Amino acid sequence: MNEKRIEQVMQIEHQAQQILDLAKQEAARLPVQAEREASEMVERTRAEAQAAARQVIAAAAVQDETARLLAESDKKIRDSEEVAKRNLNQAVEYVLDRVLGKA
């Protein structure tokens, strides 16, 4: 009976040693895995940030181009309005001259 207990204790000690060995292996593996996962997350985040930055830059370029085109259009409109006013004034003078018999 004593021998049986000794054998049970030895089996328990053997199992405990196996559990300890597995725990040590897991403990050694975890930092490596954590570092790899952290590196992957950093790379993924960096790629996402770069993509977002490219989108912001592209949107800003579109906005700049739109603002330039609007300014250009506004200038053309003002120039056309000035020409139209001059022509209108000349037309009014011509009509008045005709009505008054000056021309």
Residue, then its C-alpha position, 0 to 999 in steps of 0.5 A: m500500500n505504501e508503494k502504491r502511494i509512492e507511485q501515485v505521488m511520483q505520477i503526480e510529481h511527473q504530471a506537475q513537471q509536465i504542466l510546469d514544462l508546458a507553462k514555461q514553453e507557453a511563457a517563452r512563446l507569449p512575448v514572441q507572439a505578442e511582439r509579432e502581433a504588435s508589429e503586425m498591428v503597427e504595420r496595419t495601422r501605418a498602412e491605414a494612416q497612409a491611405a487616409a493621408r493620401q485620401v485627404i491630400a487628394a481631397a485637398a487637391v480637388q478642393d484647391e482645383t475647384a477654388r481655382l476654377l471658381a476664381e477663374s470663372d468669377k473673373k471671367i464673369r466680371d470681365s464679361e459684365e464690364v464689357a456688357k456695361r460698356n456695350l450697353n452704354q454705347a447702345v444707349e448713347y446710340v439710341l439716344d443720338r438716333v432719337l434726338g436726331k444727332a446721328 
